[in-house]
Amino acid sequence: MNPETGEIVKLTAFQPPERTATKGWTVNVARRNEQRLQQVDFDTIEGVPAFVTLTMPAQQMADVSAAMFHSWLKSWLRYMKRHGLLHYYWILEFQATGNPHLHVLVWLDHTPDVLEQYRALRSWVNMLNKSNVGARQQGQIYESIDLGGELVVDGETVPAHPERVLMYLAKHAARGVAHYQRQLSNMPEDWQYRSGRVWGHDRGLPLREQQDYETDYPTFWAYRRLVRRWRVSEAQAIVDSDRRRAAVSQARGCLRCPRPDISPYRGISAWVSAEVACQLLDAAVRGGDDREEE
């Protein structure tokens, strides 16, 4: 929804064309990443999913340009395509030590055995070693995504499902835009000038068409309040107390706006899965929330 006019428009109207280079994580970059992930049709993606993390030594960060790092990523993806890769989605993050690491969701045309997983990680390590970067096999992670189970992503337990993993990474990226880990001023000079893209996916990744629903304003306001309740509930389930406290505070304030003229018409900038969104909208239509708008 256009916050100025209240008109319902397509997400693509706000989404600039993707670029090949950026200056790290910004508010707009994080928003475009989240919008694209919301468009991914996870139900129709073919293949066996897995979660891969690729890293490099922090002490050699100054020896690696952004161009070198992205060339390694392209080469690794080419290796994976030769070994059954169907689809992928990657997100680049900067650790507290300043060095970048990649989170990659991959979908293969078969279930790889332990040796194949080892070779996939070894191909990354070999590329870096050939460039005189002392990468270690122990620093790389390959995890199969067994639906119904759990994964640990950056120390946080996440349901083992491609959408939930990417949802967590997108939220983490959006929350951390101002965090010191993402400030290019802390990066080597080359990265400050041209960091390259910080997220991407293959062109064949299936995307959903945006669905539009027209409602009256009372139903729209009820829906927003239900989404806030859902977000608070999700935040309260976070194990880490500091992160839980920050997430709950952010969720509770998600409907606040300093401009009373547009506040009643603003949409919700939150990732809600299609299934949950439909359930909340149905509850709003049936009068599931009759509290006044704050």
C-alpha positions as CSV (number, residue, x, y, z in Angstrom):
1,M,0.0,0.0,0.0
2,N,1.3,3.5,-0.9
3,P,1.7,5.2,2.5
4,E,1.0,8.6,1.1
5,T,-2.2,7.8,-0.9
6,G,-3.5,4.5,0.6
7,E,-3.5,3.1,-2.9
8,I,-2.7,-0.6,-3.3
9,V,0.2,-1.1,-5.7
10,K,2.6,-3.9,-6.7
11,L,5.8,-4.4,-4.7
12,T,7.7,-4.0,-8.0
13,A,6.6,-0.4,-8.1
14,F,8.8,0.3,-5.1
15,Q,11.5,-2.2,-6.0
16,P,14.3,-0.7,-8.1
17,P,16.1,-3.0,-10.6
18,E,18.7,-5.3,-9.0
19,R,22.2,-4.0,-9.3
20,T,25.5,-5.8,-9.6
21,A,27.3,-3.7,-7.0
22,T,26.3,-2.1,-3.8
23,K,28.0,-0.5,-0.8
24,G,27.2,-3.2,1.7
25,W,24.0,-3.5,3.7
26,T,21.7,-0.5,3.7
27,V,18.0,-0.1,4.6
28,N,17.0,-0.3,1.0
29,V,19.2,-3.3,0.3
30,A,17.8,-5.2,3.3
31,R,14.2,-4.2,2.2
32,R,14.7,-5.5,-1.4
33,N,16.2,-8.7,-0.1
34,E,13.2,-9.3,2.2
35,Q,10.7,-8.4,-0.6
36,R,12.3,-10.8,-3.0
37,L,12.3,-13.6,-0.4
38,Q,8.6,-13.0,0.2
39,Q,8.0,-13.6,-3.5
40,V,9.8,-17.0,-3.6
41,D,7.4,-19.9,-4.1
42,F,9.0,-22.4,-1.7
43,D,6.3,-24.9,-2.3
44,T,7.2,-25.4,-6.0
45,I,11.0,-25.4,-5.7
46,E,12.3,-28.7,-6.9
47,G,15.3,-30.5,-5.3
48,V,16.8,-31.5,-2.0
49,P,17.5,-28.5,0.2
50,A,20.7,-27.9,2.2
51,F,22.2,-25.0,4.2
52,V,25.8,-24.1,3.5
53,T,28.1,-21.6,5.3
54,L,31.4,-20.6,3.6
55,T,34.0,-18.5,5.5
56,M,37.5,-17.2,5.2
57,P,40.2,-16.3,7.8
58,A,39.7,-13.0,9.5
59,Q,43.4,-12.2,9.6
60,Q,43.6,-12.2,5.8
61,M,40.7,-9.9,5.1
62,A,43.0,-7.0,4.0
63,D,44.5,-9.3,1.4
64,V,41.1,-10.1,-0.3
65,S,39.3,-7.7,-2.5
66,A,35.5,-7.7,-2.9
67,A,36.0,-8.8,-6.6
68,M,38.1,-11.8,-5.5
69,F,35.5,-12.8,-3.0
70,H,32.7,-12.7,-5.5
71,S,34.7,-14.5,-8.1
72,W,35.1,-17.4,-5.6
73,L,31.4,-17.4,-5.1
74,K,30.7,-17.6,-8.8
75,S,33.3,-20.4,-9.2
76,W,31.8,-22.3,-6.3
77,L,28.3,-22.1,-7.7
78,R,29.7,-23.3,-11.1
79,Y,31.2,-26.3,-9.3
80,M,27.9,-27.0,-7.6
81,K,26.0,-26.8,-10.9
82,R,28.2,-29.5,-12.3
83,H,27.2,-31.6,-9.3
84,G,23.5,-31.3,-9.4
85,L,22.7,-27.8,-8.2
86,L,19.2,-26.7,-9.3
87,H,18.6,-23.5,-7.3
88,Y,20.3,-21.3,-4.8
89,Y,19.9,-18.2,-2.7
90,W,22.9,-16.6,-1.0
91,I,23.3,-13.9,1.6
92,L,26.6,-12.2,2.5
93,E,27.3,-11.2,6.1
94,F,30.2,-9.6,8.0
95,Q,31.2,-11.1,11.2
96,A,32.3,-9.2,14.3
97,T,36.0,-9.7,13.2
98,G,35.2,-8.0,9.9
99,N,35.6,-10.9,7.6
100,P,32.7,-11.8,5.3
101,H,31.0,-15.2,5.3
102,L,28.3,-16.6,3.0
103,H,25.1,-18.3,3.9
104,V,23.8,-20.3,0.9
105,L,20.6,-22.2,0.5
106,V,21.0,-24.8,-2.2
107,W,18.6,-27.3,-3.8
108,L,20.2,-30.3,-5.5
109,D,18.7,-32.9,-7.9
110,H,19.7,-35.7,-5.5
111,T,20.5,-36.4,-1.8
112,P,24.3,-36.0,-1.5
113,D,26.2,-38.4,0.7
114,V,28.8,-37.3,3.2
115,L,31.7,-37.5,0.7
116,E,29.9,-35.2,-1.7
117,Q,29.2,-32.7,1.0
118,Y,32.9,-32.8,2.0
119,R,34.0,-32.3,-1.6
120,A,31.6,-29.3,-2.0
121,L,33.2,-27.6,1.0
122,R,36.7,-28.7,-0.1
123,S,36.2,-27.0,-3.5
124,W,35.7,-23.7,-1.7
125,V,38.8,-24.2,0.5
126,N,41.0,-25.2,-2.5
127,M,40.0,-22.0,-4.3
128,L,41.0,-19.8,-1.4
129,N,44.2,-21.7,-0.8
130,K,45.2,-21.3,-4.5
131,S,44.9,-17.5,-3.9
132,N,47.2,-17.8,-0.8
133,V,44.3,-17.5,1.6
134,G,44.6,-20.1,4.3
135,A,41.1,-21.3,4.6
136,R,40.3,-24.3,6.7
137,Q,37.9,-27.2,6.1
138,Q,36.7,-27.0,9.7
139,G,35.4,-23.4,9.1
140,Q,32.9,-24.5,6.5
141,I,29.5,-26.0,7.2
142,Y,27.2,-28.2,5.1
143,E,23.8,-29.1,6.7
144,S,21.0,-31.1,5.2
145,I,17.6,-29.6,5.8
146,D,15.5,-32.3,7.3
147,L,12.0,-30.9,7.4
148,G,10.4,-31.0,10.8
149,G,13.8,-30.7,12.6
150,E,15.9,-27.8,13.6
151,L,19.0,-26.0,12.5
152,V,21.4,-23.6,14.3
153,V,22.0,-20.5,12.3
154,D,24.5,-17.9,13.8
155,G,23.8,-19.4,17.2
156,E,20.0,-19.2,16.9
157,T,17.8,-22.3,16.6
158,V,15.6,-22.2,13.5
159,P,13.0,-24.6,12.2
160,A,14.6,-26.8,9.5
161,H,12.8,-25.4,6.5
162,P,14.3,-23.3,3.6
163,E,11.7,-20.5,4.1
164,R,12.2,-20.3,7.9
165,V,16.0,-20.2,7.5
166,L,15.9,-17.4,4.9
167,M,13.3,-15.6,6.9
168,Y,15.6,-15.6,9.9
169,L,18.5,-14.4,7.8
170,A,16.4,-11.6,6.2
171,K,15.2,-10.4,9.6
172,H,18.8,-10.6,10.9
173,A,20.0,-8.5,8.0
174,A,17.2,-5.9,8.4
175,R,17.8,-5.5,12.1
176,G,21.5,-5.3,11.8
177,V,21.9,-2.6,9.1
178,A,23.2,-0.1,11.7
179,H,25.2,-2.8,13.6
180,Y,29.0,-2.4,13.7
181,Q,29.4,-5.7,11.9
182,R,27.8,-4.2,8.8
183,Q,29.6,-0.8,8.7
184,L,31.8,-0.6,5.7
185,S,33.9,2.0,7.5
186,N,35.3,-1.0,9.4
187,M,36.1,-2.8,6.3
188,P,39.3,-2.7,4.1
189,E,39.4,0.2,1.7
190,D,38.6,-1.9,-1.4
191,W,35.4,-3.2,0.3
192,Q,34.3,0.4,1.2
193,Y,34.6,1.5,-2.4
194,R,32.8,-1.5,-4.0
195,S,31.5,-4.3,-1.8
196,G,29.5,-6.0,-4.6
197,R,26.1,-7.5,-4.1
198,V,25.3,-8.9,-0.7
199,W,22.5,-11.2,-1.7
200,G,21.5,-13.1,-4.9
201,H,19.8,-16.1,-6.4
202,D,19.5,-18.1,-9.6
203,R,17.3,-16.8,-12.4
204,G,15.2,-19.9,-12.4
205,L,14.1,-19.6,-8.8
206,P,10.2,-19.8,-8.9
207,L,8.5,-16.6,-7.8
208,R,4.9,-16.1,-6.8
209,E,2.6,-13.4,-8.2
210,Q,1.6,-10.9,-5.6
211,Q,-2.0,-11.4,-4.4
212,D,-4.1,-8.3,-3.6
213,Y,-7.1,-8.3,-1.3
214,E,-9.5,-5.3,-0.9
215,T,-11.0,-4.7,2.6
216,D,-12.6,-1.9,4.5
217,Y,-10.5,0.1,6.9
218,P,-11.8,-1.6,10.1
219,T,-10.8,-5.0,8.7
220,F,-7.4,-3.6,7.6
221,W,-6.7,-2.2,11.0
222,A,-7.8,-5.4,12.7
223,Y,-5.4,-7.3,10.4
224,R,-2.5,-5.0,11.3
225,R,-3.2,-5.6,15.1
226,L,-3.3,-9.4,14.5
227,V,0.0,-9.2,12.7
228,R,1.5,-7.3,15.6
229,R,0.3,-10.0,18.0
230,W,1.8,-12.7,15.8
231,R,5.1,-10.8,15.6
232,V,5.2,-10.4,19.4
233,S,4.5,-14.1,19.9
234,E,7.3,-15.0,17.5
235,A,9.7,-12.6,19.3
236,Q,8.8,-14.1,22.7
237,A,10.0,-17.5,21.5
238,I,13.6,-16.3,21.0
239,V,15.9,-18.1,23.4
240,D,18.5,-15.4,23.9
241,S,17.2,-12.9,26.4
242,D,18.8,-9.8,24.9
243,R,17.7,-10.6,21.4
244,R,14.2,-11.6,22.7
245,R,13.9,-8.3,24.6
246,A,14.9,-6.2,21.5
247,A,12.6,-8.2,19.1
248,V,9.6,-7.9,21.4
249,S,10.1,-4.2,21.7
250,Q,10.4,-3.8,18.0
251,A,7.3,-6.0,17.4
252,R,5.2,-4.1,19.8
253,G,6.1,-0.8,18.2
254,C,5.6,-1.9,14.6
255,L,2.4,0.1,14.1
256,R,3.7,3.4,15.6
257,C,4.1,6.2,13.1
258,P,5.1,9.9,13.9
259,R,2.8,11.1,11.1
260,P,-0.9,10.9,12.1
261,D,-2.0,11.9,8.6
262,I,-0.6,8.6,7.0
263,S,-0.5,6.3,10.1
264,P,-4.0,4.9,9.5
265,Y,-3.1,3.9,5.9
266,R,0.4,2.4,6.3
267,G,0.9,-1.2,5.5
268,I,3.0,-3.7,7.5
269,S,6.7,-4.1,6.8
270,A,7.0,-7.5,8.2
271,W,7.6,-11.0,6.8
272,V,4.5,-13.0,7.3
273,S,4.2,-16.3,5.4
274,A,1.3,-16.6,2.9
275,E,-0.3,-19.3,5.1
276,V,-0.2,-17.2,8.3
277,A,-1.2,-14.0,6.4
278,C,-4.3,-15.7,5.0
279,Q,-5.3,-17.1,8.5
280,L,-4.8,-13.6,10.1
281,L,-6.8,-11.9,7.3
282,D,-9.6,-14.5,7.7
283,A,-9.7,-13.8,11.4
284,A,-9.8,-10.1,10.8
285,V,-12.7,-10.5,8.4
286,R,-14.6,-12.5,11.0
287,G,-13.9,-9.8,13.6
288,G,-11.1,-11.6,15.4
289,D,-9.8,-8.4,16.9
290,D,-12.1,-5.6,18.1
291,R,-9.6,-3.4,19.9
292,E,-9.1,0.2,19.0
293,E,-6.2,1.2,16.8
294,E,-3.3,2.6,18.8
